[in-house]
Amino acid sequence: MVSDETAGYGTKLSFKSRGCLGFLPFKSSGSLGFLFLVYRGGDLLSGWFYTGLVAVGLSIGAIALVAAPVAATWAILGLRLGRSQEQLATRQDSEAMSAET
C-alpha cells in the first residue's frame, strides 16, 4: 500500500543526511539552523499554549477569542516591519545613487 511505503520514508534517512538537528531535510548551518529552531520553537510554544488553555477549561470559541488579538498584533507588527524595510531600502537606494553621481 502507498501509505505504508511513504509513512516510513522520514525514518529511513540517516541522521547525517537530515542535518545537524536530526529532523532537518537539508544541511543546516549558521543562521538557517537558528531560524528553523525559532520557527519550530514557535510551533511548540503555540501547541503548549493551546493545551494549557484547554486544560484551564476554555472552549474552542473562547480560545479563538484569546488568539484573535494575538494574531492582530502579529499582523500589525508585520505591516510595520514591512514598511520600515521599504523605507530603509528606498533610503539606501537614494544614498547609493547620490554617491555614484
C-alpha atoms as an extended CHARMM CRD file, in Angstrom:
* protein
*
       101  EXT
         1         1  MET       CA              0.0000000000        0.0000000000        0.0000000000  PROA      1               0.0000000000
         2         2  VAL       CA              1.2590000000        3.5100000000       -0.8210000000  PROA      2               0.0000000000
         3         3  SER       CA              0.6760000000        4.9030000000        2.6680000000  PROA      3               0.0000000000
         4         4  ASP       CA              2.7630000000        2.1070000000        4.1840000000  PROA      4               0.0000000000
         5         5  GLU       CA              5.6390000000        2.9030000000        1.8250000000  PROA      5               0.0000000000
         6         6  THR       CA              5.5880000000        6.6390000000        2.4070000000  PROA      6               0.0000000000
         7         7  ALA       CA              4.9390000000        6.5300000000        6.1530000000  PROA      7               0.0000000000
         8         8  GLY       CA              8.4070000000        5.2430000000        6.9450000000  PROA      8               0.0000000000
         9         9  TYR       CA             10.3040000000        7.4270000000        4.4800000000  PROA      9               0.0000000000
        10        10  GLY       CA             11.3920000000       10.0340000000        7.0240000000  PROA      10              0.0000000000
        11        11  THR       CA             12.6730000000        7.3970000000        9.4170000000  PROA      11              0.0000000000
        12        12  LYS       CA             14.8040000000        5.7220000000        6.7310000000  PROA      12              0.0000000000
        13        13  LEU       CA             17.0290000000        8.7720000000        6.2780000000  PROA      13              0.0000000000
        14        14  SER       CA             20.2230000000        8.7260000000        8.2630000000  PROA      14              0.0000000000
        15        15  PHE       CA             20.9210000000       11.3070000000       10.9630000000  PROA      15              0.0000000000
        16        16  LYS       CA             23.7810000000       12.7630000000        8.9330000000  PROA      16              0.0000000000
        17        17  SER       CA             21.6630000000       13.2180000000        5.7930000000  PROA      17              0.0000000000
        18        18  ARG       CA             18.9140000000       15.0110000000        7.7320000000  PROA      18              0.0000000000
        19        19  GLY       CA             21.1430000000       17.7700000000        9.0800000000  PROA      19              0.0000000000
        20        20  CYS       CA             22.7240000000       18.5830000000       12.4050000000  PROA      20              0.0000000000
        21        21  LEU       CA             19.3990000000       18.6230000000       14.2710000000  PROA      21              0.0000000000
        22        22  GLY       CA             18.3090000000       15.2040000000       13.0480000000  PROA      22              0.0000000000
        23        23  PHE       CA             14.9770000000       16.3530000000       11.6330000000  PROA      23              0.0000000000
        24        24  LEU       CA             16.0610000000       18.8700000000        9.0030000000  PROA      24              0.0000000000
        25        25  PRO       CA             15.7010000000       17.6500000000        5.4090000000  PROA      25              0.0000000000
        26        26  PHE       CA             18.7270000000       19.7490000000        4.4330000000  PROA      26              0.0000000000
        27        27  LYS       CA             22.1570000000       20.5690000000        5.7530000000  PROA      27              0.0000000000
        28        28  SER       CA             21.7170000000       23.3740000000        8.2570000000  PROA      28              0.0000000000
        29        29  SER       CA             24.3620000000       25.9170000000        9.0190000000  PROA      29              0.0000000000
        30        30  GLY       CA             24.5580000000       29.1920000000       10.8640000000  PROA      30              0.0000000000
        31        31  SER       CA             21.5110000000       31.4120000000       10.7920000000  PROA      31              0.0000000000
        32        32  LEU       CA             19.4100000000       28.9350000000        8.8040000000  PROA      32              0.0000000000
        33        33  GLY       CA             19.5350000000       26.4360000000       11.6530000000  PROA      33              0.0000000000
        34        34  PHE       CA             18.7720000000       29.1680000000       14.1700000000  PROA      34              0.0000000000
        35        35  LEU       CA             15.7850000000       30.4220000000       12.1740000000  PROA      35              0.0000000000
        36        36  PHE       CA             14.4840000000       26.8810000000       11.8530000000  PROA      36              0.0000000000
        37        37  LEU       CA             14.7300000000       26.4330000000       15.6210000000  PROA      37              0.0000000000
        38        38  VAL       CA             12.8870000000       29.7060000000       16.2070000000  PROA      38              0.0000000000
        39        39  TYR       CA             10.1760000000       28.6840000000       13.7400000000  PROA      39              0.0000000000
        40        40  ARG       CA              9.7310000000       25.2120000000       15.2010000000  PROA      40              0.0000000000
        41        41  GLY       CA             10.0150000000       26.6070000000       18.7350000000  PROA      41              0.0000000000
        42        42  GLY       CA              7.0840000000       28.8830000000       17.9710000000  PROA      42              0.0000000000
        43        43  ASP       CA              5.0770000000       25.8590000000       16.8600000000  PROA      43              0.0000000000
        44        44  LEU       CA              5.9880000000       24.0800000000       20.0730000000  PROA      44              0.0000000000
        45        45  LEU       CA              5.0360000000       27.0160000000       22.2790000000  PROA      45              0.0000000000
        46        46  SER       CA              1.7360000000       27.5910000000       20.4990000000  PROA      46              0.0000000000
        47        47  GLY       CA              0.8770000000       23.9220000000       20.9060000000  PROA      47              0.0000000000
        48        48  TRP       CA              1.5680000000       24.0590000000       24.6320000000  PROA      48              0.0000000000
        49        49  PHE       CA             -0.3210000000       27.3520000000       24.8990000000  PROA      49              0.0000000000
        50        50  TYR       CA             -3.3570000000       25.7310000000       23.2790000000  PROA      50              0.0000000000
        51        51  THR       CA             -3.0410000000       22.6890000000       25.5450000000  PROA      51              0.0000000000
        52        52  GLY       CA             -2.8500000000       24.9760000000       28.5800000000  PROA      52              0.0000000000
        53        53  LEU       CA             -5.9640000000       26.8810000000       27.5450000000  PROA      53              0.0000000000
        54        54  VAL       CA             -7.8500000000       23.6140000000       27.0460000000  PROA      54              0.0000000000
        55        55  ALA       CA             -6.6310000000       22.4050000000       30.4530000000  PROA      55              0.0000000000
        56        56  VAL       CA             -7.9750000000       25.5880000000       32.0390000000  PROA      56              0.0000000000
        57        57  GLY       CA            -11.3430000000       24.6760000000       30.5560000000  PROA      57              0.0000000000
        58        58  LEU       CA            -11.6940000000       27.1020000000       27.6650000000  PROA      58              0.0000000000
        59        59  SER       CA            -13.7680000000       26.0300000000       24.6820000000  PROA      59              0.0000000000
        60        60  ILE       CA            -12.6210000000       26.3440000000       21.0820000000  PROA      60              0.0000000000
        61        61  GLY       CA            -14.6070000000       29.5880000000       20.7210000000  PROA      61              0.0000000000
        62        62  ALA       CA            -13.0170000000       31.0970000000       23.8220000000  PROA      62              0.0000000000
        63        63  ILE       CA             -9.5630000000       30.0910000000       22.6000000000  PROA      63              0.0000000000
        64        64  ALA       CA            -10.3250000000       31.8090000000       19.2870000000  PROA      64              0.0000000000
        65        65  LEU       CA            -11.2720000000       34.9780000000       21.1770000000  PROA      65              0.0000000000
        66        66  VAL       CA             -7.9740000000       34.8170000000       23.0670000000  PROA      66              0.0000000000
        67        67  ALA       CA             -5.9860000000       34.1400000000       19.8780000000  PROA      67              0.0000000000
        68        68  ALA       CA             -7.5960000000       36.8740000000       17.7200000000  PROA      68              0.0000000000
        69        69  PRO       CA             -5.8790000000       39.8340000000       19.4430000000  PROA      69              0.0000000000
        70        70  VAL       CA             -2.5570000000       37.9850000000       19.3510000000  PROA      70              0.0000000000
        71        71  ALA       CA             -2.9450000000       37.3790000000       15.6160000000  PROA      71              0.0000000000
        72        72  ALA       CA             -3.9180000000       41.0240000000       15.0640000000  PROA      72              0.0000000000
        73        73  THR       CA             -0.8440000000       42.1630000000       16.9870000000  PROA      73              0.0000000000
        74        74  TRP       CA              1.4160000000       39.9690000000       14.8180000000  PROA      74              0.0000000000
        75        75  ALA       CA             -0.2740000000       41.3000000000       11.6610000000  PROA      75              0.0000000000
        76        76  ILE       CA              0.2840000000       44.9200000000       12.7260000000  PROA      76              0.0000000000
        77        77  LEU       CA              3.8910000000       44.1380000000       13.6310000000  PROA      77              0.0000000000
        78        78  GLY       CA              4.4270000000       42.5110000000       10.2350000000  PROA      78              0.0000000000
        79        79  LEU       CA              2.9870000000       45.5090000000        8.4050000000  PROA      79              0.0000000000
        80        80  ARG       CA              5.1300000000       47.9500000000       10.3650000000  PROA      80              0.0000000000
        81        81  LEU       CA              8.2660000000       45.9030000000        9.7980000000  PROA      81              0.0000000000
        82        82  GLY       CA              7.4680000000       45.7110000000        6.0750000000  PROA      82              0.0000000000
        83        83  ARG       CA              7.0030000000       49.4750000000        5.8220000000  PROA      83              0.0000000000
        84        84  SER       CA             10.1840000000       50.0700000000        7.7750000000  PROA      84              0.0000000000
        85        85  GLN       CA             12.1110000000       47.7520000000        5.4540000000  PROA      85              0.0000000000
        86        86  GLU       CA             10.7300000000       49.5080000000        2.3680000000  PROA      86              0.0000000000
        87        87  GLN       CA             11.7470000000       52.9090000000        3.7500000000  PROA      87              0.0000000000
        88        88  LEU       CA             15.2170000000       51.6140000000        4.5950000000  PROA      88              0.0000000000
        89        89  ALA       CA             15.6430000000       50.1210000000        1.1290000000  PROA      89              0.0000000000
        90        90  THR       CA             14.4840000000       53.3540000000       -0.5230000000  PROA      90              0.0000000000
        91        91  ARG       CA             16.8740000000       55.3820000000        1.6200000000  PROA      91              0.0000000000
        92        92  GLN       CA             19.7880000000       53.0790000000        0.8130000000  PROA      92              0.0000000000
        93        93  ASP       CA             18.9760000000       53.2200000000       -2.9050000000  PROA      93              0.0000000000
        94        94  SER       CA             18.8690000000       57.0150000000       -2.8840000000  PROA      94              0.0000000000
        95        95  GLU       CA             22.1510000000       57.1880000000       -0.9590000000  PROA      95              0.0000000000
        96        96  ALA       CA             23.7750000000       54.8060000000       -3.4330000000  PROA      96              0.0000000000
        97        97  MET       CA             22.5070000000       56.8700000000       -6.3820000000  PROA      97              0.0000000000
        98        98  SER       CA             23.8080000000       60.1210000000       -4.8520000000  PROA      98              0.0000000000
        99        99  ALA       CA             27.1770000000       58.5200000000       -4.1040000000  PROA      99              0.0000000000
       100       100  GLU       CA             27.5420000000       57.4550000000       -7.7450000000  PROA      100             0.0000000000
       101       101  THR       CA             26.9970000000       60.9760000000       -9.0720000000  PROA      101             0.0000000000
